[in-house]
Amino acid sequence: MNDLASTFRPAAQVMDFRQLARGLGTVINYAPGDTIFREGDEPSYAYIVLSGKVEVSSHGKLIEQVGEGRPFGVVSLIDKKQRTATAMAVEACEIALVAPRQFRFMIETTPNFVWYVLSEVVDRLRATNSAL
């Protein structure tokens, strides 16, 4: 067995990028039931939940609930394709809208942000697969 494979590695520490998103993004408040974006919309922002909870659904099926400190809407911002899901506030939310330029700045200047986004994209993929 490879020595590196048997070496204990602690779980990755979850990073909290809410303060960075608050400073770089535009903060918007949503009431319960407000739609943040719909399937088919053109992507304008990535979103980071500063407080509250958002439901993400596709074709009427719940994919997941996104809570404080977590991003959503990232994939469409990266690939510049229409939204494949609808996001709706399920409780009062404060959300940072991060424009493409600010998102790119966060990626380029904050190395751990890349891992944060990648981890969230993988989690979303697994949640989508489970919902199918």
PLY file of the C-alpha trace (Angstrom):
ply
format ascii 1.0
element vertex 132
property float x
property float y
property float z
element edge 131
property int vertex1
property int vertex2
end_header
0.00 0.00 0.00
1.18 3.50 -0.80
2.32 5.39 2.33
0.51 8.50 1.17
-2.78 6.63 0.83
-2.61 5.43 4.42
-1.70 8.83 5.87
-4.49 10.34 7.97
-5.90 13.48 6.43
-8.33 15.60 8.46
-11.58 16.61 6.79
-11.38 19.85 4.87
-12.39 22.81 6.98
-15.56 24.47 5.75
-14.79 28.04 4.78
-17.23 30.85 5.43
-17.16 33.29 2.52
-20.21 35.28 3.57
-18.21 38.35 4.59
-16.27 38.36 1.32
-19.52 37.95 -0.67
-21.18 40.71 1.36
-18.30 43.07 0.54
-18.04 42.25 -3.17
-21.64 41.45 -4.05
-24.95 43.26 -3.93
-27.01 42.22 -0.89
-30.73 41.68 -1.50
-33.45 40.62 0.96
-36.07 38.10 -0.14
-39.33 37.24 1.61
-40.60 33.66 1.95
-42.06 32.59 -1.40
-40.03 35.07 -3.49
-38.54 33.60 -6.65
-34.84 34.40 -7.03
-34.55 32.96 -10.54
-36.46 30.51 -12.75
-35.55 27.63 -15.04
-34.69 29.14 -18.42
-33.52 32.51 -17.09
-30.24 33.90 -18.38
-27.54 33.85 -15.67
-26.51 37.20 -14.27
-25.15 36.28 -10.85
-23.92 33.60 -8.54
-25.66 33.74 -5.17
-24.43 33.18 -1.63
-26.98 32.78 1.16
-25.99 35.16 3.95
-28.99 34.21 6.10
-32.15 32.18 5.56
-32.89 29.21 3.33
-33.53 28.72 -0.40
-35.13 25.79 -2.22
-33.70 24.76 -5.57
-36.02 22.72 -7.80
-36.00 21.50 -11.38
-39.05 20.47 -13.40
-41.11 20.77 -10.22
-38.87 18.38 -8.23
-37.04 19.59 -5.14
-33.30 19.23 -5.64
-32.13 20.66 -2.34
-32.38 23.36 0.28
-29.48 25.78 0.42
-28.71 27.29 3.82
-26.52 30.00 5.25
-23.03 30.31 3.87
-23.72 28.20 0.79
-23.73 29.28 -2.86
-26.18 28.45 -5.63
-26.56 29.45 -9.28
-22.84 28.96 -9.86
-22.90 26.49 -12.77
-24.92 28.74 -15.09
-22.66 31.65 -14.28
-19.62 29.56 -15.22
-20.96 28.01 -18.44
-23.14 31.03 -19.39
-26.12 28.79 -20.21
-29.72 29.23 -19.14
-30.72 28.27 -15.62
-31.70 24.62 -15.28
-33.45 25.11 -11.95
-35.69 27.51 -10.07
-34.56 29.04 -6.76
-37.12 30.29 -4.24
-36.75 31.70 -0.73
-38.46 29.42 1.80
-37.83 31.81 4.68
-36.69 35.40 4.92
-33.30 35.53 3.23
-30.41 37.88 2.83
-28.50 36.91 -0.29
-25.33 38.28 -1.88
-25.61 38.53 -5.67
-22.12 38.15 -7.10
-21.68 39.39 -10.68
-19.35 37.49 -13.06
-16.55 40.03 -12.63
-16.66 39.81 -8.82
-16.98 36.02 -8.97
-13.87 35.81 -11.14
-12.05 38.16 -8.74
-12.96 35.86 -5.82
-11.68 32.81 -7.75
-8.42 34.50 -8.73
-7.57 36.13 -5.40
-8.88 33.62 -2.88
-7.54 30.11 -3.61
-9.77 28.40 -1.05
-12.81 29.89 -2.78
-12.16 27.58 -5.76
-12.38 24.52 -3.49
-15.49 25.92 -1.82
-17.23 26.36 -5.20
-16.05 22.99 -6.50
-17.29 21.25 -3.35
-20.70 22.91 -3.69
-20.96 21.99 -7.38
-20.19 18.37 -6.55
-22.76 18.39 -3.71
-25.35 19.84 -6.09
-24.59 17.18 -8.70
-25.06 14.43 -6.12
-28.31 16.00 -4.89
-29.61 16.26 -8.45
-28.74 12.65 -9.17
-30.52 11.56 -6.00
-33.64 13.51 -6.97
-33.88 11.83 -10.39
0 1
1 2
2 3
3 4
4 5
5 6
6 7
7 8
8 9
9 10
10 11
11 12
12 13
13 14
14 15
15 16
16 17
17 18
18 19
19 20
20 21
21 22
22 23
23 24
24 25
25 26
26 27
27 28
28 29
29 30
30 31
31 32
32 33
33 34
34 35
35 36
36 37
37 38
38 39
39 40
40 41
41 42
42 43
43 44
44 45
45 46
46 47
47 48
48 49
49 50
50 51
51 52
52 53
53 54
54 55
55 56
56 57
57 58
58 59
59 60
60 61
61 62
62 63
63 64
64 65
65 66
66 67
67 68
68 69
69 70
70 71
71 72
72 73
73 74
74 75
75 76
76 77
77 78
78 79
79 80
80 81
81 82
82 83
83 84
84 85
85 86
86 87
87 88
88 89
89 90
90 91
91 92
92 93
93 94
94 95
95 96
96 97
97 98
98 99
99 100
100 101
101 102
102 103
103 104
104 105
105 106
106 107
107 108
108 109
109 110
110 111
111 112
112 113
113 114
114 115
115 116
116 117
117 118
118 119
119 120
120 121
121 122
122 123
123 124
124 125
125 126
126 127
127 128
128 129
129 130
130 131
